[in-house]
Amino acid sequence: MKSSQIAADIVLVSHVIFSSKVEEPFAGFIAIKDNKIIAVGNQDEQHQWVGSETNVYELGDQLVMPGIHDNHVFFTGYMSMNRGIDLSKTSTVKEALALLVDHSRSLDASQNVYAFGWDQEGWGSLPDQHLLDEVFPDRPVIAINRTKSYCWMNQEAIDKYQFSPDHCSAEARALLLNDMLKDRQKVKEEFLGFCHLLASRGVTSIKDIGFDEYELLPVLKELHEEGRLPLRVHFVLEPVLQPLNVDVGQAYHHQYQDDHLRFQGYKIMVDGVVADHTGDMLEPYADIPGVRNLRVVNYENIENSVLEADRHGLKCCLTAEGDAAIRQAVSILEKCRQVNGPRDARHSISDLEFPHPEDLKRMGELEIFAEVYAQILLLNPSYQEAYMGEVVDKKDEHRFYDYKTMLDARITVTAGTDLPLFLTSVPDSIYAACKRLFPDGSPSGGWYPERGMPISEMLKAWTINGARHQFMEDKTGSIEVGKYADIAVFDRNLFETPAEELRDVKVVLTIADGRIVYDTTRIKVSQ
């Protein structure tokens, strides 16, 4: 090291560094000082940045890449799936009820009783509401199952929170989730645990979705002011209990433009889910002749809300699965340009399960971002058990999750998880979206592999493209001098890992804003 040279705090040396700026990884080093990347270069140049206090990580063939940005997260969903007593190891309803009673004794009489993780298959049947009514007549009890598809509840909970056991989506549970967020200290502990979990997945930034008004904000502000916010939080509002409130959005937009805590607009639901026939389709479902959607979509209301938000310079994400809904979403965002004038809006459409190729072409021309759940194939145990070929004609099955056509249309594709639908996993996303395989490894050679995404594009979707969607591409999302030191390290080279080994790949080191927030490298760090 030259006497005039600045010594780095951390130097990472690897044969496999993916910068997100070029398609192929390179052998080299990254030097970090405070919270910025101060040098990137060939391995033989690293020594000039190493001082007596520099921590040097010799990482060999372990992949180093920019920190992960998960572009579609519900912290409240994670919170509700992890609060209370864990019933995942119970084998009977009677055993679960005993645990609930025992847990309730540790709570104040005014507190709700929460539980999670139970499995109908393990119990043999759905639990009876009356059991809870008899034991807990005066306090709400809510126990959500492992798949988030059913809540075992007593009448007190049903009356208070206005949803039924078999209709318990996050949106349906909005009143409950808002109530759960009132315990600030508990939420703070849960959020820090959530951040640690994400750090173990290489995540340094998220886009988190809150209902109506962002009730998590006081906790995040407090953590930020204390210097304890472990990742970058971009937050959006989803109107659920109230109409879209532009005044609230404008206030957030003016107040929260920090690089750690930033308002990003709105998420608006368009249709439902193709798998249960509530996705809006151009043609009737193959397994329900004559039916294109079991749920009516009010496109006029959606269009009015989006136009109003866009008129005030606020970004929108439209969630659409069926090809009819996607077409309408594209047309609504196109109308924003026609009515309000063109601007660098960076609107997006999420889910995009069954798009028509012509509408993907329109998305590219209109510079509409895509938010995809790259791990989505993993919801199906195998190709044989997958629903896609049942709900549409076999000749159209290839249009599901058509990443190749998105890329050909020059759409900026970002990656998210809809967490808690999935936990963020870059290796799983490569397995599902690049290798195009189901959990059991079927089918041989991949499911329509020509529709998949190259690994380099998958990594960009998790990094620079997500940063670009949040207007942060000049500050993070790639490994470049002057950018924030947000970095993830995996225990092997993802470009060369065989498909059958991909789901075993782990994150070993995560650096967020220059701070090591997760480290299991077991590498002797030289100084």
N, C-alpha and C positions, 0 to 999 in steps of 0.2 A: 504493500500500500504506500502510495506517495504521501509525503508529509502534508501536502496541501489538499489531499483527497478527503472527502467526507466519508466516514465509516458508517456502514449500514448497521441497522439493528439486527436484521435477519437477512441471510442469503440462502436462497433455495437453488440447488443444483440438481438437474435431472436430464436424462437422455430424451425425455418425452414431455415437452412443454407445448400446450395448445393455446395460442394467443387469442383466438377468435377473430383475428384479422386475416389469416391465411388458412388454406384448407388443410395443410399438413402440419403435424407437430415438428418441433425441432429440438436439438440438443443444446442446452445453454444454461443460463442462470438468471435469477431475478433478485435484485437487491431492494430492500425495503428500509425506509427511514421514517420514523414516526408513523403516519398513516398513509404514506404515499410510496409508490414504486419509483425508485430513483435511478435504476439502471436495469437494462435487459441486454443480454449479449451472449457471445460464445463462452464456453466453459473456461477457456484459457484466459479470459479477461476478468474472471470473478475475483481474483486475489487483490486487485486494486481497491475493492470495496470492503475488504475484510480487515477489521481492527481487532484490538484485544478484547473488546466486549461484544463482538459480533457473533451471533448464533448461526452456524452454518449447517444446513440440512443437506446431506448427501443422499439423494433420493433414488439414484439408480434409474431403473425402468418404470418407476411409478409416475403416473400421469399427473402433471400439474396444469391446472386450467383456471380461468376466472371463477370467482365465487358464483354459486348458483342463484338465479332469481326465479322463484316460483310465482308465476303470474296469475294464480287463481287459488286463493286460500281462504278458509273460514276458520279463524281461531275459535270462534264460538262453537263451531261444530266439534273441534278437538276438545274444548273445555267440557262440553256436555257429554262426551264419550269417555271422560276420564274423572268425573267428579262423583264422589260418593263411594259406595262399596262395590268391589269387583266381584261379580257373580260368575265369571267365566269358568271357574273350577267346580261349580255346583252341578250336580247330576239330577236333582229333583226340585220341583217347586217348593216342597216342604223345607228342604235344606236352604233354599234361597230366602224363603220367608223368615226362617230363624235368623239368618245373617242380617236381614233388614231390621228385625226387631232389636237385635243386639247392637247394631250400628246406631239405631235411633236413640238408644240410651245415652250415647256420647254427645248428643246434640241438645241444644236448647229446644224447649217445647214449641217455640215459634218457628223453628227452622224446618224447611222441606227435607224430605228423605230422598236422596238420589242413589241410583245404582246403575250399573252398566255391564255389558259383556255377556249376558246370558244367551243361550242357544236353544231354540225350540227343538231342534233335532236331538240334542242331548237330553232334554226334558221329556220328549215324547209327545208333547202337545203344547198349545198355547196356555199360559197361566190364566187363572180365573180372577177377574176384577174383584169379585165379592170377597175373596180371601183378604185382599188389602182393605176393603171397606170395613170388614169386621175388626181387623187389628188396628187400623189407622183411620178412625172415623172423622178426626178433626184436623188432620194436617196432610198436605199434598205429598204423595209418593209417586215418583217417576223413575222407572227402571227401563232404560233403552237396551234393545238387544244388540247382539254383535254386529249384525248387518245394517243397523240403523233403519230397519223397516217396520219395527213394531215397538211400542212403548207399553209396558205393563204399568197401569195407572189405577189409582182409586178415583172415586167420583169427585172427591174434593179437588184433585188435580185437574180433572176434565172440566169441571165447572169454572175453575179459576183461570186456566190457560187456554181454553176454547179450542182444543184440538182433540181428535179421537185417537185411540191406540194404533189403528191401522193407517192413519194419515198423519205421519209424524216427520215430514220433511223439515229441513231447517227453517224454511219459510213458514210452515205451519206452526212451528214451535217458537215463533218470534217473541211472543209475550213472555214465555218461559225463559228464553235466552236473555232477554233484557233484565228480567228479575235476577237471574244468576249473576249478571255483571255488576249488581249493586254491592256485592261484598268485595270492596276494593282490595283489601289485603290478600284475600284468597285469590282473586283474579291476578294480582301481581305475581304471586308465587306460581300460579299455573302458567302465566305467560312466560316467565323465566324458564320454567321447565320445558315449555313448548320450544323456546329458542334453543335450549341445549339439545333437544331432540333434532331440530333442524340443522344445527351446527354439525351434528354427527352424520348428516347427509350432505354436507358441503354447502348448505344454504346460507347466504349472507344478506339476502334481500327478499322481501315478499310483497305481493299485492294482496291485502286483506280486505275482505268484504264484510261490511256491517249493515244492519237493517235500519232504514229510515234515518236515524242519526247515529253517529259513531260513538256508542256508549263506552267503548274501550279507551277512548281518547284521554280521559283524565289519568289513567294508569300509565299510558305511553308517555304523556307529557312529564309526569313525575319521574319516570325512569330516565327519560332524555335529559331532564334538568339535573339529575343525579349523576349523569355520565354512565348509566348502567343499561342503556338500550343496546342489546347485543347485535341487532341487525337493522337494516334499513326497512322501514315500514311505509309502504305506499298504500293508502286506504281509499276505498270507494264506498258509496252508499247504494244499497238496493232498496227501492221503495217496496214495502210489504204491507205494513199496517196503515200507512199514510201515502198520499200521492207524492210524486217527485217534488221536492221542495228546493226550488232554485235559489231562494234567499239563503238557506243553510249552505248549499253548495258554494255559492259565491263567497260567503263568509269564510268557509274552510279554505277555499282556493286562495284567498288573499292572506290568510293567517298561517297556512301550513305549506310552505315551499322550501323547507329545510331539506338538506341532503340525507337526513336520517328519518324525517317524518314529513310526508308530503301527501297532499290530497290529489286524487287522480280522477275524480268525476263519479260516474254512476254505472251500475250494472242493472240491466233491465231484462227480465225474463220475457221471452217471446212465446215459444211453445213448450211442450213437456218433453217426454222421453220416447224415442222411437221404440224402444224395447217393450213398453207397455201400451203402445198405440196412441199416446197422447202427443207425439211429435207430429207436426203438420206436414203432410205429404202431397206432392203433386199428383200422384197416382194412388189408387186404393191399395191398402195393405194386402199382400198376397194371401195372408191367413185370415183376413176378415173382408171378404168381397164387398165392395161398395163403400167401405169406410176409409176416409183419408185422415181422420183425426177424431178421437173420442172426447177431446176437450176444445171448446170454442176459444179462438184467439181474437181479442179485440185489437186489431191492427190500428184502428183509428186512434184509440187512446195512446197506444205505444208511440205512434208517429208524432202526435201532438207533444208528448213529453220529451221525445228526443229532439224535436225541432226547437223547443223552448230552451232545453239545456244547451244545445249547440249555439243558439242565438246569443247566449251569455258566455260563450267561449269555454264551455265545460265539456269534457270528454265523456263518451258513452261506450259501454260494452253491451252488445245485444247478445243474449244467450239463445241460440237457435240450433236445433238438431235436425229436423226434417227438411227436405229440399224446398218445400213450399215456404216454410218459415225463414229459411236462409235467403231465399229469393226476396221475400218481403223485407227482411232486415237490410239487405244490400240496397233495395230501392229506397228505404227510409233514409239511409245514410247518404245516398245519392241526392235525395231531395234536400237534405241539409245544405249541400253545396249550391243547389239551384236556387233555394230560397234565401239562405243567409250569406251566400258567397263562399268561395273556396278559401281555405286556410289550412295551416298545418295542425289539423285536429287530432290525428292519430286515434280515431275511433277504431273499435274492434268488434269482431263477432267471435263468440266463444262456442265451444262444443263442436260445431261443424261436422256432425256425425255422418250425414248423408247428403253432401252438397251436389248440385248439378254442375258439370264442368263449365257451362256458360256463365254461371254466377261466380265461380272462382275467377274466371277471366275478368269479370266486372270488378270483383274485389281488388284485383291487382291494378287495374286501370284507375280505380278510385283511391288507391293507397290505403285501403282498409286492412288493419292488422288482423291476424288470426291468433286465437288462443286455443291450443289443442291440449287434450289430456293424452300425452304420448304413451302412457301405461295402460290405456283403456282396454286393449285386448285381454289383459290379465283378469278382467272381471268374469271371463268365460273360462271354465276349467279346461276345455279342450275345443278344437275345431268342431268336433262332432256335436258338442253341446252348445255351440254358439247360436245365437238367435238371428244373426244377420240374414242368412239365406232363407229363413222362414218368413220374415216380414216383408221381403221384397222378392221380385222374380229373380231366379238364379242368375240370369244374364246381367242383372244390375248390381249384384252383390259386391263387385269390385269397386263400386263408388263409395263404400264405407271407408272412412279414414284415408282419403285419397291425397296423401302428402305429396306425391310426385306432381300431380296436377297443380297443387297449391304453389309449389316451388317453380314450376314451369310458367305459372301466371305471375311470377315475381311478387308474390305476397310475402310480406315479412311475417314469418311464423314464430310465435312465442310458445313456451311450454308452461303448463301448470298442472295441478293435481286435483283440484276441487277438494283438497284436504278438508275433512278426513276421508273422502272417497279413497284416496291413495296417500301414502307417505311419500314424500319426494324421493325419487331414486333415479339417478341418471343411468346406472347400469340396466335397471328394469326398462327404462324408456328405449334404450338401444335394442334390448332383447325384443320388445314388442313392436316398436315403430320402425326400426331399421332391419332387424332380422325377420320381423313379422311372424312371430311365434306365439302360441298359446302356452299356458303354464306347463302343460304336459309335454311340450316340445313339438306338438303337431302344428300344421302338417309338415311332412318332409319337404325341405326346401323353402318353407315359409308360405304364408297365406297372401296370395297376390304380391309376391316380393317386388315386382316391378313398380308397385304403388308406394313403396316404402321411402324412407328418408336416409340419405347418406349420413354416416356417423358425424362428420364435420358439421353438417347442417343441424343435426340434433343438438350438438354441443352449442352451436350458435343460438338455437332457440332458447336454451337455458341461460344464456349469458348476454351477448351483445344485443340480440334482438329484444330481449326483455328490457334491457337498459334503454334501448331506443324507444320502446313503447312508453316508458316512464319519463322521457325527455332527459335521460341521464347518460346518454352515450358518450358525452365528452368527459365524463367523470368516472365511469365504471363500466363493467361489462367486457373488458378486454385487458390483456396484459400489455400495457404500454407505459412508458415513462410519463410521470405526471398524474397518472390516474390513481384513484384510491386503491390501497392494497387489500382487495377482496379476492381471496384465492382459495381454491379447493384442491386437495391432493388425494388421488385414489391409489389403492395398493398395487395396481398393475396398469399396464397399457391397454386402455379400452379399445384402441384401434385394432389390436391384435388378439384380444381375448376371444377364445372360441365361444360360440353361442351357448353351449351347455355349461359354461363356467361364468357367464356374465352375471347371473343373479347372486353369485357369491362374492362379487367385488364390493369392497368397503371403502369408505372415506377414512383416511388416516390423519389428515391435518386440515383444519379450516382456519383461515386468517380473515378476520372481518375488521375493516378500517385499521389495518396494521396490527391488530391484537390477535394473539393466538387464543381462539375460543374452543378449539377441540384438537387434541393431539394424542394419538395412539401409535405414533410412528415406530416406537421402540428402536429408534436410530440414535446412536450416540452422537449428540450434537457437538461439533467441534467449535472451539472459540479461538 
